């Protein structure tokens, strides 16, 4: 069934409902949470070269329960988190409060951002792009809000499940990058979008995920030119 066949069930409403329902248990599900000091340090060692050492203005898209937002704010960056799911944002706010961090979280659509042009040094996203109905338009929107000379830093993966993901059965055909993509394919997708400098780094170390990852997981960094 395609989106046009169910006009009263927009894709994003299904996505929002799904992630609202996942909020309470999300951090406990396999690779989703960051719990141990060793895991936090491993993530910071990955992120630091791409985000930068000095205080950066960071927009964390699809921030969910605040996994990247909290890591980056704890590292001294000025972080804003946006997500489509109010329930996930509620968890993110609780997490930031427990850590004593000031992070500006708000409900928003990663494809139509309520933020000004050239407003951030870095845009981050973790396992977001596969959930978007118009990912090509989304990355152009992300380019819009990053200052010239800034960067997109995306933590992504390739799942290739044999059956539609539970909760996405009615909408997976409406998501062009559903199931993610291998790093070379996502890099090619971004280059087709006009980004010249695209670099990938594998994220296969179990310490990052709290377990041996079953999927192909990686970081892709995109420089936003002048």
C-alpha positions in Angstrom: 0.0 0.0 0.0 1.4 3.4 -0.9 1.0 6.8 0.7 -1.5 7.9 -1.9 -3.8 5.0 -1.0 -4.1 6.1 2.6 -4.5 9.9 2.6 -5.8 9.9 6.2 -2.6 8.1 7.5 0.3 10.4 6.5 3.7 8.7 6.7 5.1 11.1 9.3 2.2 10.5 11.6 2.9 6.8 11.5 6.6 7.5 12.2 5.8 9.8 15.1 3.4 7.3 16.6 5.9 4.5 16.3 8.7 6.4 18.0 6.4 7.8 20.7 5.7 4.1 21.5 9.4 3.2 21.6 10.5 6.1 23.9 10.2 4.2 27.3 12.3 1.2 26.2 14.5 2.7 23.5 17.7 3.1 25.4 17.5 -0.5 26.6 17.2 -2.0 23.1 20.5 -3.4 21.9 22.6 -0.7 20.2 20.4 2.3 21.1 21.6 3.4 24.5 25.0 4.6 25.9 25.4 3.4 29.5 29.0 2.8 30.6 31.9 5.3 30.9 34.0 3.2 28.5 31.2 3.4 26.0 30.9 7.2 26.4 34.6 7.6 26.0 34.6 5.5 22.9 31.9 7.6 21.3 33.6 10.8 22.2 36.8 9.5 20.6 34.9 8.9 17.4 32.9 12.2 17.4 35.7 14.5 18.5 37.7 14.6 15.2 34.6 15.3 13.2 32.7 17.7 15.4 35.8 19.6 16.6 37.5 20.2 20.0 36.4 23.8 20.7 32.8 24.7 21.6 30.7 24.3 18.5 27.1 25.1 17.8 25.5 21.7 17.1 22.0 20.9 15.8 21.2 17.2 16.6 18.5 16.0 14.3 16.2 13.1 15.2 17.8 13.4 18.6 15.5 10.8 20.1 16.3 10.2 23.8 19.4 12.5 23.4 22.1 10.0 22.9 24.4 12.3 20.8 23.0 15.5 22.3 24.1 14.5 25.8 27.5 13.2 24.7 28.3 16.5 22.8 26.9 18.8 25.5 29.0 17.0 28.1 32.0 17.6 25.8 31.4 21.4 26.0 29.4 22.0 22.8 26.3 24.2 22.6 23.6 21.7 21.5 20.1 22.0 20.2 18.1 18.7 19.7 15.1 18.3 17.4 12.9 15.3 17.1 9.4 14.5 15.7 8.5 12.5 18.8 7.4 14.4 21.9 7.8 11.2 24.0 11.4 10.7 22.9 12.1 14.3 23.7 10.7 13.9 27.2 13.3 11.2 27.8 16.0 13.3 26.4 15.1 16.2 28.7 15.2 13.8 31.7 18.6 12.5 30.6 20.0 16.0 30.2 18.6 17.1 33.6 20.2 14.1 35.4 23.5 14.9 33.8 23.3 18.6 34.8 23.4 19.7 31.1 21.6 22.6 29.4 20.3 21.4 26.1 17.5 23.1 24.1 15.2 20.3 22.9 12.1 20.9 20.7 9.6 19.1 18.5 10.5 19.6 14.8 10.5 18.0 11.4 14.0 17.1 10.1 12.9 17.9 6.6 11.5 21.3 7.4 13.6 22.8 10.1 12.4 25.7 12.2 15.8 27.3 12.4 17.6 30.1 10.5 20.0 29.7 7.6 23.7 29.2 8.5 22.7 28.9 12.2 25.0 26.0 13.2 28.6 24.9 12.9 27.7 21.2 12.8 24.5 19.1 12.2 24.5 15.6 13.6 22.0 12.8 13.1 22.0 9.2 14.4 20.0 6.6 12.4 17.7 9.2 11.0 17.9 9.3 7.2 16.2 5.9 6.6 13.1 7.2 8.4 12.5 10.2 6.0 10.1 10.3 3.1 12.2 12.8 1.2 15.8 12.3 2.2 17.3 14.2 -0.8 15.3 17.3 0.2 16.2 16.8 3.8 20.0 16.9 3.3 19.6 20.1 1.3 17.7 21.5 4.3 20.5 20.4 6.6 23.0 22.2 4.3 20.9 25.3 4.6 21.2 25.5 8.3 25.0 24.8 8.5 27.3 27.7 8.1 29.8 27.6 5.2 32.8 25.6 6.3 30.7 23.6 8.7 29.9 19.9 8.6 27.2 17.2 8.6 28.1 14.2 10.8 25.7 11.2 10.3 25.8 8.0 12.3 24.1 5.5 9.9 23.9 1.8 9.0 22.6 -0.9 6.7 20.1 -3.3 8.2 18.6 -5.2 5.2 15.9 -7.0 7.2 14.1 -9.7 5.3 10.7 -8.4 6.3 9.4 -4.9 6.9 10.5 -3.5 10.3 7.7 -4.0 12.9 5.7 -0.7 13.0 6.8 0.3 9.5 4.8 -2.3 7.6 2.4 0.2 6.0 5.0 2.9 5.2 8.3 1.3 4.3 7.7 1.6 0.6 7.3 5.4 1.1 10.9 5.7 2.5 13.5 5.8 -0.2 16.4 4.9 2.1 14.4 2.4 4.2 16.7 -0.2 5.8 19.6 2.2 5.5 22.4 1.8 2.9 26.0 0.5 2.8 28.4 3.4 3.3 29.5 3.6 -0.3 25.9 3.9 -1.4 25.1 6.6 1.1 28.2 8.5 0.2 27.2 8.4 -3.5 23.7 9.6 -2.6 25.2 12.6 -0.8 27.6 13.4 -3.6 24.7 13.3 -6.0 23.2 15.9 -3.7 26.0 18.3 -4.5 28.4 17.5 -1.6 32.0 17.2 -2.8 33.8 16.1 0.4 32.2 12.9 1.9 34.2 10.7 4.2 33.1 7.4 5.9 34.4 5.7 9.1 33.3 2.2 10.1 31.8 1.9 13.6 32.2 -1.8 14.2 33.8 -1.8 17.6 31.5 -3.6 20.1 32.4 -1.0 22.8 30.5 1.6 20.9 27.3 -0.3 21.0 27.5 -2.4 24.2 27.5 -5.6 22.1 28.8 -7.0 18.9 26.8 -5.2 16.1 24.9 -7.4 13.7 24.5 -4.6 11.2 26.9 -2.6 9.1 27.3 0.6 11.1 29.3 3.7 10.2 29.8 7.4 10.4 29.7 9.6 7.3 31.0 13.2 7.5 30.1 15.8 4.9 31.8 19.1 4.6 29.6 22.1 3.7 31.6 24.3 1.3 31.5 28.1 1.0 
